[in-house]
Amino acid sequence: MTQRSIIVVGAGAGGLVAAGRAAELGAHVLVLEKMGEAGKKILVSGKERCNLTNTAPLDQFLRYYGRNGQFLRNAYQRFFREELLALLTRLGVETQVERGGRVFPTSGRAVDVRDALLRYATGGRADIRYHAAVQTLAVREGAMAGVTLVNGDFLGADAVILATGGASWPDTGSTGDGFRMAQEVGHTIVPLRPALVPLTVKERGLAKILQGVSLRNVTCAFYVSKEGSKEKVLPMPYPLPPTGEMLFTHFGVSGPLILTAALGVVDALRAGQRVTLSIDLKPGMTVEEVRSRLQREFEEYAHRQLPTLLRGWLPQTLAEALAGLSGVASERPVHTLRAAEREGLVRLLKDFRWEITGALPLAAAMVTAGGVALKEVDPVSFASRKVAGLYLVGETLDLAADTGGFNLQAAFTGGYLAGQHAAGG
Ligand SMILES: Cc1cc2nc3c(=O)[nH]c(=O)nc-3n(C[C@H](O)[C@H](O)[C@H](O)COP(=O)(O)OP(=O)(O)OC[C@H]3O[C@@H](n4cnc5c(N)ncnc54)[C@H](O)[C@@H]3O)c2cc1C
């Protein structure tokens, strides 16, 4: 059999694994990377510690990709976490499991994962060319013929694996080129949206006052409504834990609960809905329990002022802000509060409302939602159903998952199977 020649576009998470797998199966592999080094996004992943997968069982794992998760079922039956961890062990990377089933390299260094995958690619004799930005995919008679670089050079190949990533964090090299290139050869691109992204609020002044305040053990719920209609609970893109962490920023809200919910919010706003965030600051207590504890404390500490009393409930800045929002003059002792004022406080503690106006741009998002339509890609080989010899992996696809190691696992799995099939394995 003649040796297959494969070009991998992008030396990121998916591209390095694709190159390694194709090369170990004997293909002649050339990786083209536009940056000066490989895997810049791997280096920043998991706060530079690289959360590379998760221990959740398969069915649960798939839920973290939202409605597109089922696309990965077949692939994960072939190359999943165990296979990934075995590969990394073979390459000298030991891993450990942390909170929430998140798997990290034991060294705590993302660079060790990047270097190991680079060894996998180059040890399998893939060549890597840096500062080599691909401009277009070359198709002849419905099949891949190679690629053209930005400098005009044409490089021929039997197969091309497009692993150019998304359009977030462009400084890492992923500037969305793959979406344009795939579209040019006939693929549909599902609109790109930021996912795992902080949200902006209408109440900017209040957000500025609260910026830096981080809350643990709170519940966040999002409500949507259209002009004049009754509000409904916004379904979440990924499973949202019952309680968790969030924080205020100068423009709005961020932190784990917010990032997980963000894609749902972005999509609702795009659909013209009004979105409000309700924070339950005391999810461990019912409304009635909050009401009676407040009542008790108003009697016990009758001469305290409200901001002082609320400091027993909340971080100081938030206590002061909530006291201000309640409209109760700060010099009034709490025993003077009327029933309606007490009810207002109960509402602020259990249903602290914010109007969401938008999200930070795609460049600031952790992942890009949208991309090459999944129905145009074979879920076992990651081969294009539009162009013979083209494979699409990683964030180039219409796949975006929650935090927890799911995005990298999808890129690694896609890369491995695309590399294998492109090499004819
Ligand atoms: C701050 C941050 C933290 C993250 N942390 C985690 C985490 O802990 N766990 C997790 O699972 N996910 C995490 N992610 C997401 C994860 O890193 C990505 O989903 C994953 O890297 C996508 O892999 P990929 O191979 O598709 O693309 P990438 O890893 O982005 O690689 C794409 C490569 O293609 C190159 N390229 C692009 N265009 C061209 C071109 N025209 N020619 C040649 N080369 C090109 C780029 O330079 C880049 O090297 C994080 C993302 C960010 C931004």
The ligand as a MOL file (V3000), in Angstrom:
LIG
                    3D

  0  0  0     0  0            999 V3000
M  V30 BEGIN CTAB
M  V30 COUNTS 53 58 0 0 0
M  V30 BEGIN ATOM
M  V30 1 C -8.5630 30.1020 29.1070 0
M  V30 2 C -9.0580 28.7590 28.6350 0
M  V30 3 C -9.0140 27.6890 29.4930 0
M  V30 4 C -9.4830 26.4450 29.0700 0
M  V30 5 N -9.3960 25.4000 29.9440 0
M  V30 6 C -9.8620 24.1800 29.5560 0
M  V30 7 C -9.7360 23.0730 30.4140 0
M  V30 8 O -9.1200 23.1420 31.4910 0
M  V30 9 N -10.2980 21.8920 30.0100 0
M  V30 10 C -10.9200 21.7560 28.7960 0
M  V30 11 O -11.4130 20.6670 28.4880 0
M  V30 12 N -10.9820 22.7890 27.9290 0
M  V30 13 C -10.4610 23.9850 28.2750 0
M  V30 14 N -10.5230 25.0280 27.3960 0
M  V30 15 C -11.0140 24.7800 26.0160 0
M  V30 16 C -9.9840 23.9640 25.2260 0
M  V30 17 O -8.6920 24.4770 25.4500 0
M  V30 18 C -10.3120 23.9950 23.7340 0
M  V30 19 O -11.6480 23.5970 23.5470 0
M  V30 20 C -9.3760 23.0790 22.9560 0
M  V30 21 O -8.0490 23.5130 23.0400 0
M  V30 22 C -9.8000 23.0070 21.4950 0
M  V30 23 O -8.8750 22.2010 20.8100 0
M  V30 24 P -8.6890 22.3800 19.2450 0
M  V30 25 O -7.6600 21.4040 18.8180 0
M  V30 26 O -9.9850 22.3510 18.5690 0
M  V30 27 O -8.1440 23.8680 19.0460 0
M  V30 28 P -6.8900 24.6120 19.6620 0
M  V30 29 O -6.3130 23.8780 20.8010 0
M  V30 30 O -7.3040 26.0130 19.8470 0
M  V30 31 O -5.8170 24.5370 18.4780 0
M  V30 32 C -6.0260 25.1410 17.2250 0
M  V30 33 C -4.6730 25.3800 16.5840 0
M  V30 34 O -4.8540 25.7110 15.2090 0
M  V30 35 C -3.9560 26.7550 14.8650 0
M  V30 36 N -4.5010 27.4530 13.6990 0
M  V30 37 C -5.6380 28.1950 13.6390 0
M  V30 38 N -5.8130 28.6580 12.3890 0
M  V30 39 C -4.7840 28.1890 11.6360 0
M  V30 40 C -4.4190 28.3190 10.2660 0
M  V30 41 N -5.1500 29.0400 9.4290 0
M  V30 42 N -3.2930 27.7050 9.8390 0
M  V30 43 C -2.5290 26.9840 10.6890 0
M  V30 44 N -2.8270 26.8320 12.0030 0
M  V30 45 C -3.9330 27.4190 12.4670 0
M  V30 46 C -3.9100 27.6010 16.1230 0
M  V30 47 O -2.7880 28.4310 16.1510 0
M  V30 48 C -3.9130 26.5340 17.2150 0
M  V30 49 O -2.6040 26.1250 17.5380 0
M  V30 50 C -10.0250 26.2790 27.7670 0
M  V30 51 C -10.0440 27.3600 26.9000 0
M  V30 52 C -9.5630 28.5980 27.3160 0
M  V30 53 C -9.5660 29.7510 26.3550 0
M  V30 END ATOM
M  V30 BEGIN BOND
M  V30 1 1 1 2
M  V30 2 1 2 3
M  V30 3 2 2 52
M  V30 4 2 3 4
M  V30 5 1 4 5
M  V30 6 1 4 50
M  V30 7 2 5 6
M  V30 8 1 6 7
M  V30 9 1 6 13
M  V30 10 2 7 8
M  V30 11 1 7 9
M  V30 12 1 9 10
M  V30 13 2 10 11
M  V30 14 1 10 12
M  V30 15 2 12 13
M  V30 16 1 13 14
M  V30 17 1 14 15
M  V30 18 1 14 50
M  V30 19 1 15 16
M  V30 20 1 16 17
M  V30 21 1 16 18
M  V30 22 1 18 19
M  V30 23 1 18 20
M  V30 24 1 20 21
M  V30 25 1 20 22
M  V30 26 1 22 23
M  V30 27 1 23 24
M  V30 28 2 24 25
M  V30 29 1 24 26
M  V30 30 1 24 27
M  V30 31 1 27 28
M  V30 32 2 28 29
M  V30 33 1 28 30
M  V30 34 1 28 31
M  V30 35 1 31 32
M  V30 36 1 32 33
M  V30 37 1 33 34
M  V30 38 1 33 48
M  V30 39 1 34 35
M  V30 40 1 35 36
M  V30 41 1 35 46
M  V30 42 1 36 37
M  V30 43 1 36 45
M  V30 44 2 37 38
M  V30 45 1 38 39
M  V30 46 1 39 40
M  V30 47 2 39 45
M  V30 48 1 40 41
M  V30 49 2 40 42
M  V30 50 1 42 43
M  V30 51 2 43 44
M  V30 52 1 44 45
M  V30 53 1 46 47
M  V30 54 1 46 48
M  V30 55 1 48 49
M  V30 56 2 50 51
M  V30 57 1 51 52
M  V30 58 1 52 53
M  V30 END BOND
M  V30 END CTAB
M  END
